[in-house]
């Protein structure tokens, strides 16, 4: 997996990397139990401070997306199925509200947003039977 850093962006580098990893997991580009590059290797590949990579890995580990196995490295975690439905719903609604607010400010109609969302849904990996 190749990571892209935009140094001209106002988005901090650690957030750019974290979002790329989250997206890769959601799309199925990174599978559960797949090993990620070491902190040292990834920092060398994207030319950023190793502390930045460590911060990304720690944040994603707190979220349950990554798992550190002592002496082995960092791996993609198993999908979270244990979050209570209410907590999952709240988290998703919060993200949807951000998305819809941005769409309104960009001048999209509800129909345009629905169409674009329908196209994008097909590009993600969804749990079996759901």
C-alpha positions in Angstrom: 0.0 0.0 0.0 1.3 3.4 -1.0 0.7 6.4 1.2 0.5 9.9 -0.1 1.4 13.0 2.0 0.4 16.4 0.8 2.7 18.8 2.6 0.8 21.8 1.2 -2.4 20.6 2.9 -3.7 22.3 6.0 -4.6 18.8 7.3 -1.8 17.6 9.6 0.3 14.7 8.3 -0.7 12.3 11.0 -4.4 12.9 10.1 -3.7 12.4 6.4 -2.0 9.0 7.2 -4.7 7.9 9.7 -7.5 8.7 7.1 -5.7 6.7 4.4 -5.3 3.7 6.7 -9.0 3.9 7.8 -10.1 4.2 4.2 -7.9 1.3 3.1 -9.4 -0.9 5.8 -13.0 0.1 4.9 -12.4 -0.6 1.2 -10.8 -4.0 2.0 -7.4 -2.9 0.6 -6.0 -3.8 4.1 -7.4 -7.0 5.5 -7.7 -8.1 9.2 -4.4 -9.6 10.4 -2.5 -7.9 7.6 0.8 -6.5 8.8 1.5 -2.8 8.3 5.0 -1.4 7.8 7.1 -0.8 10.9 7.2 2.7 12.2 10.8 3.1 11.0 10.0 1.7 7.5 6.9 3.8 7.0 8.6 7.0 8.2 11.4 6.3 5.7 8.9 5.6 2.9 6.9 8.8 3.3 9.8 10.9 4.7 8.2 12.0 8.0 9.3 11.8 11.6 8.9 8.3 13.2 7.0 9.9 16.1 4.3 11.0 13.6 3.9 7.4 12.4 3.9 6.1 16.0 1.1 8.7 16.8 -1.0 7.4 13.8 -0.6 3.8 14.9 -1.4 4.6 18.5 -4.5 6.6 17.5 -5.8 3.8 15.3 -5.0 1.2 17.9 -7.1 3.1 20.5 -9.9 3.0 17.9 -9.5 -0.7 17.6 -8.5 -0.6 13.9 -4.9 -1.7 14.6 -3.4 -4.2 17.0 0.3 -4.2 18.1 1.7 -7.7 18.6 4.8 -7.5 20.8 7.9 -8.4 18.9 5.9 -8.9 15.6 4.6 -5.5 14.6 1.4 -3.7 13.8 -1.5 -5.5 12.3 -5.0 -4.6 11.1 -7.5 -5.5 13.8 -10.6 -7.6 13.5 -13.7 -5.5 12.7 -15.5 -4.1 15.7 -18.8 -5.9 16.2 -19.0 -5.4 19.9 -19.8 -1.7 19.9 -23.3 -1.2 21.2 -25.7 -0.4 18.4 -26.6 3.0 19.9 -22.9 4.0 20.1 -22.4 2.9 16.5 -25.5 4.8 15.4 -24.4 8.0 17.2 -20.9 7.8 15.6 -22.3 7.3 12.1 -24.9 10.0 12.5 -22.2 12.4 13.6 -20.1 11.6 10.5 -23.2 11.8 8.2 -24.1 15.2 9.6 -20.6 16.5 8.8 -20.8 15.1 5.3 -24.3 16.6 4.7 -23.3 19.9 6.1 -20.4 20.1 3.7 -22.6 19.0 0.8 -25.1 21.8 1.5 -22.2 24.4 1.7 -20.8 23.1 -1.6 -24.2 23.6 -3.3 -25.2 20.0 -3.9 -28.9 19.0 -4.0 -30.2 16.1 -2.0 -30.7 14.1 -5.2 -27.0 14.7 -6.2 -25.8 13.6 -2.8 -27.9 10.4 -3.0 -26.6 9.6 -6.5 -23.0 10.1 -5.5 -23.4 8.1 -2.3 -25.0 5.2 -4.2 -22.0 5.2 -6.6 -19.5 5.2 -3.7 -21.2 2.5 -1.6 -20.2 -0.1 -4.2 -16.5 0.7 -3.7 -16.4 -0.5 -0.1 -16.2 -3.9 1.6 -19.3 -4.6 3.7 -19.6 -7.3 6.4 -21.2 -10.5 5.1 -25.0 -10.8 5.4 -25.5 -7.0 6.0 
